[in-house]
Amino acid sequence: MDIETVLVAGATGNVGSEVVRALDGVEVRALSRRGARVGDAVPVIGDLGDRAGVRELWSGVGAVFLPAGHPDVPGLLADMRDAGVRRVVLLSTGAVVGGDLDNVVTRFNVVSEAAVRDSGLEWAVLRPSGFMSNALGWAPLDDVVREPFADVPVAVIDPADIGAVAARALTDPGLAGRSLRLTGPEVTLPAERLAVLAELLGRDVRLEPEPDDDARERMTAAMPAPYVDAFFRFFRGGEYDDGHVTTTVPDLLGRPARSFRQWAEVHLGAF
Ligand SMILES: NC(=O)c1ccc[n+]([C@@H]2O[C@H](COP(=O)([O-])OP(=O)(O)OC[C@H]3O[C@@H](n4cnc5c(N)ncnc54)[C@H](OP(=O)(O)O)[C@@H]3O)[C@@H](O)[C@H]2O)c1
C-alpha cells in the first residue's frame, strides 16, 4: 500500500460510509457538512461547494474519494494537487455511458470525470448502477408501496461493493486510469426487490406502479425540474440502460457481487 491517509468525502452517505468501512490499514478522514462520526474515522467538517473553505483539508492526505457534481470540481482537484494529494477516486454513474450532455445528471458526472482525468492526479472513476439503498425510500414499509418507473429493470448494486472497489482503487495504484462500470449480480424489477423485503420481514406487501403523471408531479415538488426531466429521459426516453450485469465487481474482488437479499438482511431494521 502506497497511501497512508485517505479522505472520504460524503462519508456519512450510503456509499461514503461503506468506503470508510472497507478501508483498512490507513488513517481515514470522514468529510461531510455536518461532520458526523463514521466508524473510527476522524470526522471532518467541510462543504465541497466552498472551494476556499475546504482548501486546508487536503494537506497530509494521500488519496481522496470524491462524489461527482460539486460546482468547481477542477478547482477542488487543483487544490488537492497543490497540497500533495496523489490519487483521486471519483464516484460517477453508469448513466454517463453513451449519455447525452443535455441531460443535467449526465452532464455533471461527465464534467466531473473530465476534470479528474485532466487533474494531473492519479485517478480512477467508478460508474455504478442504481443503488440497492434506494429501497430505503420505502421505509417505513407500508402495505402498499407506490413506485415510479416500476417496469424498469435495474442491475442494482450494494453500496458495500462500491465501497470495497473504492477502497481498492484508493490504496492500489493498479487501478489508476480505469473507468469501472460496476453493477450488482442480477437484473431485477422493483416488485422483485420488494418481495425479498416482504419475505424477510414476514409481511404481506404489494407494489403499485405509480403513473408517470403522478410521479412527475411528486418529483417536481421535491427537486428542480431539470432533475425530474433527467430521470424521465433516463427511464422513459431510453437514455440509460441500467439493466445489464457487468463482472467488474467479482473480477476485482474475487467474490460474487452482493445480492439484494444480502443487502436487505443487513438493512432490515430500517424498514
Ligand atoms: N442513488 C443511486 O442510485 C445512484 C446511482 C449512481 C450514482 N449516484 C451518486 O452517488 C452519490 C452518493 O449517493 P449516496 O446514496 O451515498 O448519497 P447520500 O447517502 O445522500 O450521502 C451524501 C453524502 O455527501 C455529504 N454531502 C452532501 N453534500 C455535500 C457537500 N456539499 N460537501 C460535503 N459533503 C456533502 C452528505 O453529508 P452532509 O449532508 O452532512 O454533508 C453525505 O455524507 C449521489 O449524490 C449520486 O450522485 C447515485
The ligand as an SDF file (V2000), in Angstrom:
LIG
                    3D

 48 52  0  0  0  0  0  0  0  0999 V2000
  -28.7510    6.5430   -5.8250 N   0  0  0  0  0  0  0  0  0  0  0  0
  -28.2860    5.9690   -6.9310 C   0  0  0  0  0  0  0  0  0  0  0  0
  -28.8780    5.0050   -7.4450 O   0  0  0  0  0  0  0  0  0  0  0  0
  -27.0300    6.4960   -7.5740 C   0  0  0  0  0  0  0  0  0  0  0  0
  -26.5030    5.8350   -8.6930 C   0  0  0  0  0  0  0  0  0  0  0  0
  -25.2920    6.3020   -9.2490 C   0  0  0  0  0  0  0  0  0  0  0  0
  -24.6580    7.4080   -8.6830 C   0  0  0  0  0  0  0  0  0  0  0  0
  -25.2180    8.0400   -7.5880 N   0  0  0  0  0  0  0  0  0  0  0  0
  -24.4940    9.1870   -6.9920 C   0  0  0  0  0  0  0  0  0  0  0  0
  -23.9620    8.7620   -5.7560 O   0  0  0  0  0  0  0  0  0  0  0  0
  -23.9330    9.8860   -4.8810 C   0  0  0  0  0  0  0  0  0  0  0  0
  -23.8510    9.4130   -3.4320 C   0  0  0  0  0  0  0  0  0  0  0  0
  -25.0250    8.6710   -3.1290 O   0  0  0  0  0  0  0  0  0  0  0  0
  -25.3720    8.2940   -1.6160 P   0  0  0  0  0  0  0  0  0  0  0  0
  -26.6390    7.4840   -1.6670 O   0  0  0  0  0  0  0  0  0  0  0  0
  -24.1820    7.7630   -0.9160 O   0  0  0  0  0  0  0  0  0  0  0  0
  -25.7200    9.7470   -1.0480 O   0  0  0  0  0  0  0  0  0  0  0  0
  -26.1790   10.1580    0.4210 P   0  0  0  0  0  0  0  0  0  0  0  0
  -26.4760    8.9400    1.2410 O   0  0  0  0  0  0  0  0  0  0  0  0
  -27.2310   11.1970    0.2540 O   0  0  0  0  0  0  0  0  0  0  0  0
  -24.8540   10.8290    1.0410 O   0  0  0  0  0  0  0  0  0  0  0  0
  -24.3620   12.0500    0.6050 C   0  0  0  0  0  0  0  0  0  0  0  0
  -23.1250   12.3550    1.4480 C   0  0  0  0  0  0  0  0  0  0  0  0
  -22.4690   13.5420    0.9450 O   0  0  0  0  0  0  0  0  0  0  0  0
  -22.3950   14.5080    2.0030 C   0  0  0  0  0  0  0  0  0  0  0  0
  -22.5170   15.8020    1.3170 N   0  0  0  0  0  0  0  0  0  0  0  0
  -23.5540   16.2490    0.5700 C   0  0  0  0  0  0  0  0  0  0  0  0
  -23.2750   17.4640    0.0750 N   0  0  0  0  0  0  0  0  0  0  0  0
  -22.0250   17.7820    0.4980 C   0  0  0  0  0  0  0  0  0  0  0  0
  -21.1740   18.9160    0.3220 C   0  0  0  0  0  0  0  0  0  0  0  0
  -21.5650   19.9820   -0.4030 N   0  0  0  0  0  0  0  0  0  0  0  0
  -19.9530   18.9030    0.9060 N   0  0  0  0  0  0  0  0  0  0  0  0
  -19.5440   17.8420    1.6430 C   0  0  0  0  0  0  0  0  0  0  0  0
  -20.3020   16.7420    1.8380 N   0  0  0  0  0  0  0  0  0  0  0  0
  -21.5280   16.7220    1.2700 C   0  0  0  0  0  0  0  0  0  0  0  0
  -23.5460   14.1400    2.9450 C   0  0  0  0  0  0  0  0  0  0  0  0
  -23.3570   14.5690    4.2830 O   0  0  0  0  0  0  0  0  0  0  0  0
  -23.8480   16.0460    4.7700 P   0  0  0  0  0  0  0  0  0  0  0  0
  -25.2770   16.1660    4.3260 O   0  0  0  0  0  0  0  0  0  0  0  0
  -23.6410   16.0700    6.2520 O   0  0  0  0  0  0  0  0  0  0  0  0
  -22.9290   16.9890    4.0700 O   0  0  0  0  0  0  0  0  0  0  0  0
  -23.4320   12.6220    2.8980 C   0  0  0  0  0  0  0  0  0  0  0  0
  -22.3040   12.2140    3.6650 O   0  0  0  0  0  0  0  0  0  0  0  0
  -25.1960   10.6550   -5.2400 C   0  0  0  0  0  0  0  0  0  0  0  0
  -25.0350   12.0180   -4.9500 O   0  0  0  0  0  0  0  0  0  0  0  0
  -25.3850   10.3790   -6.7280 C   0  0  0  0  0  0  0  0  0  0  0  0
  -24.9150   11.4840   -7.4920 O   0  0  0  0  0  0  0  0  0  0  0  0
  -26.3770    7.6030   -7.0370 C   0  0  0  0  0  0  0  0  0  0  0  0
  1  2  1  0
  2  3  2  0
  2  4  1  0
  4  5  1  0
  4 48  2  0
  5  6  2  0
  6  7  1  0
  7  8  2  0
  8  9  1  0
  8 48  1  0
  9 10  1  0
  9 46  1  0
 10 11  1  0
 11 12  1  0
 11 44  1  0
 12 13  1  0
 13 14  1  0
 14 15  2  0
 14 16  1  0
 14 17  1  0
 17 18  1  0
 18 19  2  0
 18 20  1  0
 18 21  1  0
 21 22  1  0
 22 23  1  0
 23 24  1  0
 23 42  1  0
 24 25  1  0
 25 26  1  0
 25 36  1  0
 26 27  1  0
 26 35  1  0
 27 28  2  0
 28 29  1  0
 29 30  1  0
 29 35  2  0
 30 31  1  0
 30 32  2  0
 32 33  1  0
 33 34  2  0
 34 35  1  0
 36 37  1  0
 36 42  1  0
 37 38  1  0
 38 39  2  0
 38 40  1  0
 38 41  1  0
 42 43  1  0
 44 45  1  0
 44 46  1  0
 46 47  1  0
M  CHG  2   8   1  16  -1
M  END
$$$$
